[in-house]
C-alpha cells in the first residue's frame, strides 16, 4: 500500500478509568478519512493512570517494532 493510500494515520495511547482502576487504550486514527480505524483496550487493569499509560506506551512501541521487523 502506498503512503498516499494509507491516509494520515496516527496511533495514540490514552487511559480510561474502569471500576476504580485504569486501563490503556490504543487508538489508530485516520485523520484524512476522519475515522477511527482500530482501538485496542488492555485486559489488565492498573492502580494508577501513570502505570496504565506507561504500559500502553510500551505496548504501542512493541507493535511498531513488530510492524517493522523483517518477515
C-alpha positions as CSV (number, residue, x, y, z in Angstrom):
1,X,0.0,0.0,0.0
2,X,1.4,3.4,-0.9
3,X,1.7,6.1,1.7
4,X,-0.9,8.2,-0.1
5,X,-3.4,5.3,0.2
6,X,-2.8,4.9,3.9
7,X,-4.0,8.4,4.8
8,X,-2.8,10.5,7.7
9,X,-2.6,7.7,10.3
10,X,-1.6,8.3,13.9
11,X,-1.7,6.0,16.9
12,X,-2.4,7.4,20.4
13,X,-2.3,5.9,23.9
14,X,-4.9,7.1,26.3
15,X,-6.1,5.8,29.7
16,X,-9.6,5.2,31.0
17,X,-10.9,4.6,34.5
18,X,-12.6,1.2,34.9
19,X,-14.1,0.3,38.3
20,X,-11.6,2.3,40.3
21,X,-8.6,1.1,38.3
22,X,-7.2,2.2,34.9
23,X,-6.7,0.6,31.5
24,X,-4.8,1.7,28.5
25,X,-6.5,2.3,25.1
26,X,-4.6,2.4,21.9
27,X,-6.4,4.2,19.1
28,X,-5.4,4.2,15.4
29,X,-6.9,7.3,13.7
30,X,-7.0,8.2,10.0
31,X,-7.3,12.0,10.0
32,X,-7.7,12.2,6.3
33,X,-10.8,9.9,6.3
34,X,-11.8,11.2,9.8
35,X,-12.2,7.7,11.0
36,X,-11.2,5.6,13.9
37,X,-9.5,2.6,12.2
38,X,-8.9,0.4,15.3
39,X,-8.9,0.5,19.1
40,X,-7.3,-1.9,21.5
41,X,-8.0,-2.0,25.2
42,X,-5.9,-3.7,27.8
43,X,-7.1,-6.8,29.5
44,X,-5.1,-5.9,32.6
45,X,-6.0,-3.1,35.0
46,X,-3.6,-0.8,36.7
47,X,-3.8,1.0,40.0
48,X,-2.7,4.4,38.7
49,X,-3.3,6.3,35.5
50,X,0.5,6.7,35.0
51,X,1.1,2.9,35.2
52,X,-1.6,2.3,32.6
53,X,-0.1,5.0,30.3
54,X,3.4,3.5,30.7
55,X,2.1,0.0,29.9
56,X,0.2,1.3,26.9
57,X,3.2,3.2,25.6
58,X,5.3,0.1,25.9
59,X,2.6,-2.0,24.0
60,X,2.4,0.6,21.2
61,X,6.2,0.6,20.9
62,X,6.2,-3.2,20.7
63,X,3.5,-3.1,18.0
64,X,5.5,-0.6,16.0
65,X,8.7,-2.8,16.2
66,X,6.7,-5.8,15.1
67,X,5.4,-3.9,12.1
68,X,9.0,-3.0,11.0
69,X,10.5,-6.4,11.7
70,X,11.6,-8.5,8.7
71,X,9.2,-11.3,7.9
